[in-house]
């Protein structure tokens, strides 16, 4: 998040905006995995500031724990969407009510 905006992605096979990142099987190296997965999706390397929150939910009958990190991204960076990413965009937090957003973004908005 920066200046009232949040960086979101829209995958090619989805019609809603979500946080960049991905699934990691091990709890070891979560920060490094967050940086790596995000870089793959947005085409520039973020810097972890801190762990923001942990979201817990169920998906396909499995308990999921999503570690969400607050990161900085170079303001001069040009985004280059990864293979499965259709769009990468800074979005105004106040304008998200008009957009289709994923559950991860909804949860984050409740936290801030």
C-alpha positions as semicolon CSV with decimal commas, in nm:
position;residue;x (nm);y (nm);z (nm)
1;X;0,000;0,000;0,000
2;X;0,122;0,348;-0,077
3;X;-0,050;0,687;-0,075
4;X;-0,399;0,539;-0,038
5;X;-0,342;0,281;-0,311
6;X;-0,279;-0,093;-0,307
7;X;-0,093;-0,298;-0,567
8;X;-0,317;-0,572;-0,707
9;X;-0,303;-0,827;-0,985
10;X;-0,565;-0,985;-1,207
11;X;-0,479;-1,334;-1,330
12;X;-0,567;-1,423;-1,688
13;X;-0,812;-1,694;-1,578
14;X;-0,995;-1,479;-1,318
15;X;-1,221;-1,178;-1,334
16;X;-1,128;-1,025;-1,000
17;X;-0,835;-0,840;-0,843
18;X;-0,619;-1,004;-0,580
19;X;-0,294;-0,960;-0,391
20;X;0,027;-1,070;-0,562
21;X;0,197;-1,376;-0,415
22;X;0,142;-1,746;-0,418
23;X;0,121;-2,076;-0,237
24;X;0,418;-2,204;-0,039
25;X;0,419;-2,558;0,099
26;X;0,666;-2,496;0,386
27;X;0,658;-2,234;0,661
28;X;1,033;-2,191;0,628
29;X;1,153;-1,897;0,423
30;X;0,812;-1,730;0,397
31;X;0,954;-1,382;0,337
32;X;1,186;-1,504;0,062
33;X;0,902;-1,700;-0,098
34;X;0,674;-1,394;-0,085
35;X;0,940;-1,184;-0,259
36;X;1,007;-1,452;-0,522
37;X;0,640;-1,522;-0,601
38;X;0,556;-1,152;-0,617
39;X;0,852;-1,077;-0,844
40;X;0,737;-1,356;-1,080
41;X;0,394;-1,193;-1,100
42;X;0,476;-0,823;-1,122
43;X;0,821;-0,826;-1,285
44;X;1,002;-0,625;-1,018
45;X;1,141;-0,725;-0,680
46;X;0,961;-0,597;-0,370
47;X;1,129;-0,543;-0,032
48;X;0,955;-0,687;0,274
49;X;0,879;-0,423;0,538
50;X;0,697;-0,645;0,789
51;X;0,447;-0,925;0,823
52;X;0,107;-0,755;0,802
53;X;-0,133;-1,030;0,908
54;X;-0,218;-1,398;0,877
55;X;-0,546;-1,490;0,708
56;X;-0,699;-1,828;0,790
57;X;-0,965;-1,985;0,571
58;X;-1,079;-2,310;0,413
59;X;-1,038;-2,396;0,046
60;X;-1,139;-2,727;-0,107
61;X;-1,179;-2,874;0,242
62;X;-0,827;-2,776;0,352
63;X;-0,729;-2,528;0,620
64;X;-0,520;-2,252;0,464
65;X;-0,298;-2,004;0,645
66;X;-0,203;-1,705;0,429
67;X;0,086;-1,497;0,558
68;X;0,047;-1,144;0,423
69;X;0,353;-0,920;0,408
70;X;0,370;-0,545;0,367
71;X;0,627;-0,466;0,100
72;X;0,784;-0,167;-0,069
73;X;0,815;-0,147;-0,445
74;X;1,040;0,099;-0,625
75;X;0,807;0,386;-0,725
76;X;0,993;0,413;-1,057
77;X;0,949;0,042;-1,134
78;X;0,777;-0,065;-1,452
79;X;0,557;-0,367;-1,403
80;X;0,594;-0,661;-1,637
81;X;0,309;-0,907;-1,572
82;X;0,420;-1,269;-1,533
83;X;0,306;-1,563;-1,742
84;X;-0,041;-1,609;-1,588
85;X;-0,098;-1,243;-1,499
86;X;-0,324;-1,026;-1,714
87;X;-0,280;-0,696;-1,527
88;X;-0,076;-0,537;-1,248
89;X;-0,211;-0,209;-1,120
90;X;-0,200;0,038;-0,833
91;X;-0,563;0,081;-0,729
92;X;-0,721;0,349;-0,512
93;X;-0,835;0,180;-0,191
94;X;-1,147;0,400;-0,174
95;X;-1,246;0,297;-0,528
96;X;-1,226;-0,078;-0,464
97;X;-1,595;-0,094;-0,371
98;X;-1,669;-0,060;-0,745
99;X;-1,431;-0,343;-0,842
100;X;-1,455;-0,719;-0,822
101;X;-1,199;-0,816;-0,561
102;X;-1,087;-1,145;-0,411
103;X;-1,150;-1,254;-0,054
104;X;-0,786;-1,183;0,031
105;X;-0,828;-0,816;-0,060
106;X;-1,159;-0,794;0,129
107;X;-0,989;-0,929;0,442
108;X;-0,700;-0,683;0,410
109;X;-0,941;-0,390;0,371
110;X;-1,106;-0,492;0,699
111;X;-0,764;-0,486;0,868
112;X;-0,679;-0,130;0,762
